[in-house]
Amino acid sequence: MTNRNESNDVTDSADETLVTLRTPAELADALPYLLGFRPEESVVLIALHGERGRFGGRVRLGIPERAEDWPPIAEQLAQCLVGGCERRGARPDGVVAFLCAEPVGAEPGPQLMERLRPLAQVIRTACGRLDVPVFEVVCISTDRFWTYCCPNRECCPPEGVPLLRPGTSVLAAATAYAGVQVGATPREMRARLSPWETAGAADQEAALDAAGMAIVHRILDEGGHAEVAVETLDLARRIMARLDAAPPVTGTLEADLQDDELLAHDEAAALILGLQDRTTRDQAAQWMEGDDGAPALRLWRALARRCVGAYGEHAAAPLSLAGWVAWSLGDTTEGQEALDMALSADPGYAFAQLLHHACTGDLDPEPIRRILRRDRTDRSAPEPQAEPPVLAAPSGSAGEPKAVAPRRRHPARPQGGSGARATDRPSTRPQNRRRTVRRGARDDR
């Protein structure tokens, strides 16, 4: 360990309590409290500021399976961390990195640590290119940790060092005193958003089939499109009110099970298909804060769990909404996980691409909220009544009002993405019909 990392300060903004970390063990123990959750299969970079190494911005990404992907990922993470700190007016003076992974099969800890050593090296190189030194890289696996930067075998032996017992460190005590809790792991977050694998999945898929036959032709029809949008949003509002009125329960599993019980198969199917339309989804995204935020997030999670069987790609819409609302409510971690899953369901989903870039880039969600608030205000404003004609005005007068198309607020589809075509129509073959449903219903993502 260098002297620079022997003293890292963590400040609790609530009461300005200062906690100083002096050893690799304390650094490893601090990670869940710095992130708000226990990372899994992740690379984490945390900025250090000032002579005492005060912790600042942080970025996290899953460790790619292929080693050839490590250099570009390291470059992306370094640029994201440094760029985010610079936007907040404080370029980092250094970085501490963490590699969190579990053994593959019977892989011993020291072998895992060596397997990830090239990743540690490319991280140090990527940060070095930005003139930001990496003062420590810690590998954490199961209940042990290793450091790549300390050659002292007495304090950092090859077999690793046991982690501190959870809750026993000074930082753990300080965060508990401040009321800060370590949240769910990424695996637990993904479980709340993953499709059902229970016996109810077959009934839900049948409901989606039935809803497709009833709804899709209306969405593709110019006259029925607006009606389906109104019905979808009205149903969503009613179910949000139903979820909000339910008695509180203890535990996330119990809460999700209760939400599942409060949402019927046909209701979920109608909402999932209705949200494939871009304009309907964008209006639903306006439930992002205040009294609407929490019940909306619960509804989007529940709908993501209902995208079962052949309807996995349909999950991109509710997953994107869940990611957006979680991020808007301050939970960047769940926001990133949900948006990652949305892009896994449909890599070309432009709405998720936009939000994922902003969320992982540590940007402020407020500019997006302002746009959505303005759209909501514009939609709720009464349309102006036509003025009676002025008989004395000549035809084609300069003062005559002209129709102006509303400004497009949504990103254009990336090149190569599949879009809706005038010839798209539901097919009688189930698999082809489902794909046509998504292309035609969502129009422009």
C-alpha positions as CSV (number, residue, x, y, z in Angstrom):
1,M,0.0,0.0,0.0
2,T,1.2,3.5,-0.8
3,N,0.9,6.2,1.8
4,R,-1.8,7.9,-0.3
5,N,-4.2,5.1,0.3
6,E,-3.4,4.6,4.0
7,S,-5.9,7.3,4.8
8,N,-9.1,7.6,2.9
9,D,-11.9,9.7,4.3
10,V,-15.6,9.0,4.1
11,T,-17.9,11.8,5.1
12,D,-21.6,11.3,6.0
13,S,-23.4,14.3,4.5
14,A,-26.2,14.0,7.1
15,D,-24.1,14.9,10.1
16,E,-20.6,15.4,8.6
17,T,-19.2,12.4,10.5
18,L,-15.7,11.7,9.2
19,V,-14.5,8.1,9.0
20,T,-10.9,7.3,8.0
21,L,-10.0,4.0,6.3
22,R,-6.3,3.0,6.7
23,T,-6.0,-0.6,5.5
24,P,-7.0,-2.8,2.5
25,A,-9.3,-4.7,4.9
26,E,-11.2,-1.5,5.7
27,L,-11.4,-0.6,2.0
28,A,-12.8,-4.0,1.2
29,D,-15.3,-3.7,4.0
30,A,-16.3,-0.2,3.0
31,L,-17.4,-1.1,-0.6
32,P,-21.0,-2.1,0.2
33,Y,-21.5,1.0,2.2
34,L,-20.1,3.2,-0.5
35,L,-22.3,1.7,-3.1
36,G,-25.4,1.0,-1.0
37,F,-25.4,-2.7,-2.0
38,R,-23.0,-5.6,-2.2
39,P,-21.7,-5.8,-5.8
40,E,-21.5,-9.2,-7.6
41,E,-19.3,-10.0,-10.6
42,S,-18.5,-6.3,-10.9
43,V,-15.6,-3.9,-11.5
44,V,-16.0,-0.7,-9.5
45,L,-14.0,2.5,-9.7
46,I,-14.2,5.1,-7.0
47,A,-12.7,8.6,-7.3
48,L,-10.3,10.0,-4.7
49,H,-10.0,13.8,-4.0
50,G,-7.6,15.9,-2.1
51,E,-4.5,14.9,-0.1
52,R,-6.4,12.7,2.3
53,G,-8.1,10.7,-0.5
54,R,-11.7,11.7,0.1
55,F,-14.1,9.4,-1.7
56,G,-16.1,10.9,-4.6
57,G,-17.8,9.7,-7.7
58,R,-18.1,6.0,-8.5
59,V,-18.9,3.8,-11.5
60,R,-19.7,0.1,-11.7
61,L,-20.1,-2.4,-14.5
62,G,-20.4,-6.2,-14.7
63,I,-17.1,-8.0,-15.5
64,P,-17.2,-9.2,-19.2
65,E,-16.8,-12.9,-19.6
66,R,-14.3,-12.5,-22.5
67,A,-10.9,-11.1,-21.6
68,E,-10.6,-9.4,-25.0
69,D,-13.4,-7.1,-23.9
70,W,-11.6,-5.9,-20.8
71,P,-9.4,-3.2,-22.4
72,P,-12.4,-1.3,-24.0
73,I,-14.5,-1.7,-20.8
74,A,-11.6,-0.3,-18.7
75,E,-11.3,2.7,-21.1
76,Q,-15.1,3.3,-20.9
77,L,-15.2,3.1,-17.1
78,A,-12.2,5.4,-16.7
79,Q,-13.6,8.0,-19.0
80,C,-17.0,7.8,-17.4
81,L,-15.6,8.3,-13.9
82,V,-13.3,11.1,-14.7
83,G,-15.8,12.8,-17.0
84,G,-18.5,12.7,-14.4
85,C,-16.2,14.2,-11.7
86,E,-15.2,17.0,-14.1
87,R,-18.8,17.8,-14.8
88,R,-19.3,18.3,-11.1
89,G,-16.2,20.5,-11.0
90,A,-13.7,18.3,-9.2
91,R,-11.3,16.2,-11.3
92,P,-10.2,13.2,-9.3
93,D,-6.7,13.0,-7.9
94,G,-6.7,9.3,-7.9
95,V,-8.8,6.1,-8.1
96,V,-9.3,3.0,-6.0
97,A,-10.6,0.0,-8.0
98,F,-12.4,-3.2,-6.8
99,L,-12.9,-6.5,-8.7
100,C,-15.7,-8.5,-7.2
101,A,-16.1,-12.0,-8.5
102,E,-17.0,-15.5,-7.4
103,P,-14.9,-18.7,-8.2
104,V,-15.8,-20.7,-11.3
105,G,-16.5,-24.2,-10.2
106,A,-13.8,-25.4,-7.8
107,E,-11.5,-22.5,-8.7
108,P,-9.4,-21.6,-5.6
109,G,-9.3,-18.0,-4.5
110,P,-5.6,-17.3,-5.5
111,Q,-6.3,-18.7,-9.0
112,L,-9.3,-16.4,-9.4
113,M,-7.2,-13.4,-8.2
114,E,-4.6,-14.2,-10.9
115,R,-7.2,-14.7,-13.6
116,L,-8.4,-11.2,-13.0
117,R,-4.9,-9.7,-12.8
118,P,-4.9,-8.6,-16.5
119,L,-8.2,-6.7,-15.8
120,A,-6.6,-4.9,-12.9
121,Q,-3.7,-4.0,-15.1
122,V,-5.8,-2.6,-18.0
123,I,-7.8,-0.5,-15.5
124,R,-4.6,1.0,-14.2
125,T,-3.4,1.7,-17.7
126,A,-6.7,3.3,-18.8
127,C,-6.8,5.6,-15.8
128,G,-3.1,6.4,-16.3
129,R,-3.8,7.6,-19.9
130,L,-6.1,10.2,-18.3
131,D,-3.4,11.3,-15.9
132,V,-5.3,9.8,-12.9
133,P,-3.3,7.3,-11.0
134,V,-4.8,4.1,-9.5
135,F,-3.6,3.8,-5.9
136,E,-5.1,0.5,-5.1
137,V,-6.9,-2.4,-6.8
138,V,-8.7,-4.8,-4.4
139,C,-10.0,-8.2,-5.5
140,I,-12.9,-9.5,-3.4
141,S,-14.3,-13.0,-3.6
142,T,-16.6,-14.8,-1.2
143,D,-15.2,-14.0,2.3
144,R,-11.6,-13.0,1.3
145,F,-9.8,-10.2,-0.5
146,W,-6.4,-9.6,-2.2
147,T,-4.6,-6.5,-3.2
148,Y,-2.8,-6.1,-6.5
149,C,-0.7,-3.2,-5.4
150,C,0.9,-4.3,-2.1
151,P,3.9,-6.6,-2.4
152,N,4.2,-7.3,1.3
153,R,3.3,-10.9,1.8
154,E,3.0,-10.4,5.5
155,C,0.0,-8.1,5.3
156,C,-1.3,-9.3,1.9
157,P,-0.5,-13.1,1.7
158,P,-1.2,-15.1,-1.5
159,E,-4.0,-17.0,0.1
160,G,-5.9,-13.8,0.7
161,V,-7.1,-12.0,3.9
162,P,-10.4,-12.7,5.5
163,L,-12.9,-9.9,5.2
164,L,-14.0,-8.1,8.4
165,R,-17.2,-9.6,9.9
166,P,-20.1,-7.6,8.5
167,G,-21.3,-4.8,10.7
168,T,-18.2,-4.7,12.9
169,S,-16.2,-1.9,11.3
170,V,-16.2,1.8,12.2
171,L,-17.8,2.6,8.8
172,A,-20.6,0.1,9.4
173,A,-21.4,1.6,12.7
174,A,-21.3,5.2,11.3
175,T,-23.7,4.3,8.4
176,A,-26.0,2.4,10.7
177,Y,-26.1,5.5,13.0
178,A,-26.9,7.7,10.0
179,G,-29.8,5.4,9.0
180,V,-28.1,4.2,5.8
181,Q,-28.7,0.6,4.9
182,V,-27.0,-1.8,2.5
183,G,-29.6,-2.6,-0.2
184,A,-30.3,-5.6,-2.3
185,T,-27.6,-7.3,-4.4
186,P,-27.8,-7.0,-8.2
187,R,-28.9,-10.6,-8.3
188,E,-31.8,-9.9,-6.0
189,M,-32.8,-6.9,-8.1
190,R,-32.8,-8.9,-11.3
191,A,-34.9,-11.6,-9.6
192,R,-37.6,-9.0,-9.0
193,L,-37.6,-8.1,-12.7
194,S,-37.2,-11.6,-14.3
195,P,-40.1,-13.5,-16.0
196,W,-42.0,-16.0,-14.0
197,E,-40.9,-19.6,-14.0
198,T,-43.9,-20.8,-12.1
199,A,-47.0,-22.7,-13.2
200,G,-48.7,-19.3,-13.7
201,A,-46.4,-18.5,-16.7
202,A,-48.5,-20.7,-19.0
203,D,-51.7,-18.9,-18.1
204,Q,-50.1,-15.6,-18.5
205,E,-48.7,-16.5,-22.0
206,A,-52.2,-17.6,-23.0
207,A,-53.6,-14.3,-21.8
208,L,-51.0,-12.5,-23.9
209,D,-52.0,-14.6,-27.0
210,A,-55.6,-13.6,-26.4
211,A,-54.8,-10.0,-25.9
212,G,-52.8,-9.9,-29.0
213,M,-55.7,-11.1,-31.1
214,A,-58.0,-8.5,-29.6
215,I,-55.7,-5.5,-29.4
216,V,-53.0,-5.6,-32.1
217,H,-55.3,-4.9,-35.1
218,R,-56.7,-1.9,-33.2
219,I,-53.2,-0.5,-32.5
220,L,-52.3,-0.8,-36.2
221,D,-55.5,0.9,-37.2
222,E,-55.3,4.7,-37.3
223,G,-58.6,5.2,-35.5
224,G,-58.2,2.5,-32.9
225,H,-54.6,3.5,-31.9
226,A,-55.7,6.5,-29.8
227,E,-58.4,4.4,-28.1
228,V,-56.0,1.7,-27.1
229,A,-53.6,4.3,-25.7
230,V,-56.4,5.9,-23.5
231,E,-57.5,2.4,-22.4
232,T,-53.9,1.4,-21.5
233,L,-53.1,4.5,-19.5
234,D,-56.5,4.4,-17.7
235,L,-56.0,0.7,-16.8
236,A,-52.5,1.5,-15.6
237,R,-53.7,4.3,-13.3
238,R,-56.4,2.1,-11.8
239,I,-53.9,-0.7,-11.1
240,M,-51.4,1.8,-9.6
241,A,-54.2,3.0,-7.2
242,R,-54.9,-0.7,-6.4
243,L,-51.3,-1.4,-5.5
244,D,-50.9,1.8,-3.5
245,A,-54.0,1.0,-1.4
246,A,-52.7,-2.5,-0.5
247,P,-51.5,-2.9,3.1
248,P,-47.7,-2.8,3.5
249,V,-45.9,-6.1,3.9
250,T,-42.4,-6.9,5.1
251,G,-39.8,-8.1,2.7
252,T,-39.3,-7.6,-1.1
253,L,-40.4,-11.1,-1.9
254,E,-43.6,-10.8,0.0
255,A,-44.3,-7.4,-1.5
256,D,-43.8,-8.7,-5.1
257,L,-46.0,-11.7,-4.4
258,Q,-48.8,-9.3,-3.2
259,D,-48.4,-7.2,-6.3
260,D,-48.7,-10.3,-8.4
261,E,-51.9,-11.3,-6.7
262,L,-53.4,-7.8,-7.3
263,L,-52.7,-7.9,-11.1
264,A,-54.9,-10.3,-13.2
265,H,-53.5,-12.1,-16.3
266,D,-55.7,-10.3,-18.7
267,E,-54.9,-6.9,-17.2
268,A,-51.1,-7.6,-17.4
269,A,-51.5,-8.7,-21.0
270,A,-53.4,-5.6,-22.1
271,L,-50.8,-3.3,-20.4
272,I,-47.8,-5.1,-21.9
273,L,-49.1,-5.0,-25.4
274,G,-50.4,-1.4,-25.0
275,L,-47.0,-0.2,-23.8
276,Q,-45.3,-1.4,-27.0
277,D,-46.6,1.8,-28.6
278,R,-44.0,4.5,-28.2
279,T,-46.3,7.4,-27.4
280,T,-48.2,5.4,-24.8
281,R,-45.0,4.4,-23.2
282,D,-43.7,8.0,-23.1
283,Q,-46.9,9.2,-21.4
284,A,-46.6,6.4,-18.8
285,A,-43.0,7.5,-18.2
286,Q,-44.4,10.7,-16.7
287,W,-45.3,8.8,-13.6
288,M,-41.8,9.3,-12.2
289,E,-42.0,11.2,-9.0
290,G,-44.2,12.2,-6.0
291,D,-47.2,10.0,-5.2
292,D,-47.0,8.4,-8.6
293,G,-43.4,7.1,-8.5
294,A,-43.6,4.2,-6.0
295,P,-46.8,2.6,-7.4
296,A,-45.6,3.0,-10.9
297,L,-42.3,1.3,-10.2
298,R,-44.2,-1.6,-8.6
299,L,-46.4,-1.9,-11.6
300,W,-43.5,-1.9,-14.1
301,R,-41.7,-4.5,-12.1
302,A,-44.8,-6.7,-12.0
303,L,-45.3,-6.3,-15.8
304,A,-41.7,-7.2,-16.5
305,R,-42.3,-10.5,-14.5
306,R,-45.3,-11.2,-16.8
307,C,-43.3,-11.1,-20.1
308,V,-43.0,-14.9,-20.2
309,G,-42.3,-17.4,-22.8
310,A,-42.3,-16.1,-26.4
311,Y,-43.0,-12.6,-25.1
312,G,-39.5,-12.0,-23.6
313,E,-38.7,-9.2,-26.0
314,H,-41.9,-7.3,-24.9
315,A,-40.2,-6.8,-21.5
316,A,-38.1,-4.0,-23.0
317,A,-40.9,-1.5,-22.4
318,P,-41.7,-2.2,-18.7
319,L,-38.1,-2.8,-17.9
320,S,-37.1,0.6,-19.4
321,L,-39.9,2.2,-17.4
322,A,-38.8,0.5,-14.2
323,G,-35.2,1.6,-14.8
324,W,-36.3,5.2,-15.5
325,V,-38.5,5.5,-12.4
326,A,-36.0,3.8,-10.1
327,W,-33.3,6.2,-11.3
328,S,-35.7,9.2,-11.1
329,L,-36.5,8.2,-7.5
330,G,-32.8,8.1,-6.6
331,D,-32.0,4.4,-6.9
332,T,-29.3,4.5,-9.6
333,T,-28.3,0.8,-9.0
334,E,-31.8,-0.6,-9.7
335,G,-32.1,1.8,-12.6
336,Q,-28.9,0.5,-14.2
337,E,-29.9,-3.2,-13.6
338,A,-33.4,-2.7,-15.1
339,L,-32.0,-0.8,-18.1
340,D,-29.3,-3.5,-18.6
341,M,-32.1,-6.1,-18.7
342,A,-34.2,-4.0,-21.1
343,L,-31.3,-4.0,-23.6
344,S,-30.8,-7.7,-23.1
345,A,-34.4,-8.2,-24.0
346,D,-34.1,-5.9,-27.1
347,P,-30.6,-4.5,-27.8
348,G,-32.1,-2.0,-30.3
349,Y,-34.6,-0.5,-28.0
350,A,-33.8,3.3,-28.4
351,F,-35.6,4.4,-25.2
352,A,-33.5,2.1,-23.1
353,Q,-30.3,3.0,-24.9
354,L,-30.9,6.7,-24.2
355,L,-31.7,6.2,-20.5
356,H,-28.9,3.6,-20.0
357,H,-26.3,6.1,-21.4
358,A,-27.5,8.8,-19.1
359,C,-27.9,6.6,-16.0
360,T,-24.5,4.9,-16.3
361,G,-22.9,8.2,-17.1
362,D,-23.8,9.5,-13.7
363,L,-26.0,12.3,-15.2
364,D,-28.7,14.1,-13.4
365,P,-32.2,12.8,-14.3
366,E,-33.8,16.2,-13.8
367,P,-33.5,17.4,-17.4
368,I,-35.4,14.3,-18.5
369,R,-38.0,15.0,-15.8
370,R,-38.4,18.5,-17.0
371,I,-39.1,17.4,-20.6
372,L,-41.7,14.9,-19.4
373,R,-43.4,17.4,-17.1
374,R,-43.6,19.8,-20.0
375,D,-45.1,17.1,-22.2
376,R,-47.6,16.3,-19.5
377,T,-48.6,20.0,-19.2
378,D,-48.9,20.4,-23.0
379,R,-51.2,17.3,-23.2
380,S,-53.4,18.6,-20.3
381,A,-53.8,22.1,-21.7
382,P,-57.1,22.6,-23.5
383,E,-56.8,23.0,-27.3
384,P,-57.4,26.6,-28.5
385,Q,-60.8,27.2,-30.1
386,A,-60.8,28.3,-33.7
387,E,-61.4,32.0,-34.1
388,P,-64.3,33.0,-36.4
389,P,-63.0,34.2,-39.8
390,V,-62.4,37.9,-40.3
391,L,-64.3,38.7,-43.5
392,A,-62.1,41.7,-44.4
393,A,-58.9,39.6,-44.3
394,P,-57.6,38.6,-47.7
395,S,-57.1,35.0,-48.5
396,G,-53.5,33.8,-47.7
397,S,-52.9,36.8,-45.4
398,A,-49.6,36.8,-43.5
399,G,-51.6,36.9,-40.3
400,E,-53.3,33.6,-41.0
401,P,-52.4,30.8,-38.6
402,K,-50.4,27.9,-39.9
403,A,-50.4,24.3,-38.7
404,V,-47.0,23.4,-37.1
405,A,-46.0,19.9,-36.3
406,P,-44.9,19.4,-32.7
407,R,-41.2,19.1,-32.2
408,R,-39.9,15.6,-31.9
409,R,-38.6,14.9,-28.4
410,H,-37.5,11.3,-28.9
411,P,-34.2,10.0,-30.4
412,A,-34.2,8.6,-33.9
413,R,-33.8,4.9,-34.3
414,P,-30.2,3.8,-34.7
415,Q,-29.3,2.6,-38.2
416,G,-30.1,-1.0,-38.7
417,G,-32.9,-1.1,-36.2
418,S,-36.2,-2.6,-37.2
419,G,-39.1,-0.2,-37.6
420,A,-42.8,-0.4,-38.4
421,R,-43.8,-0.7,-42.0
422,A,-47.1,0.0,-43.7
423,T,-47.3,-3.6,-44.7
424,D,-46.9,-5.0,-41.2
425,R,-50.0,-6.9,-40.3
426,P,-50.6,-9.7,-37.7
427,S,-49.9,-13.1,-39.1
428,T,-51.9,-16.2,-38.4
429,R,-48.8,-18.0,-37.3
430,P,-48.3,-17.4,-33.6
431,Q,-44.5,-16.8,-33.6
432,N,-44.6,-14.4,-36.6
433,R,-47.7,-12.7,-35.2
434,R,-45.9,-11.9,-31.9
435,R,-43.0,-10.3,-33.7
436,T,-45.3,-8.3,-35.9
437,V,-47.2,-7.2,-32.8
438,R,-44.0,-5.6,-31.4
439,R,-43.0,-4.0,-34.7
440,G,-46.3,-2.6,-35.5
441,A,-47.5,-1.6,-32.0
442,R,-44.4,0.2,-30.9
443,D,-44.0,2.1,-34.2
444,D,-40.8,4.1,-33.4
445,R,-39.1,3.2,-30.1
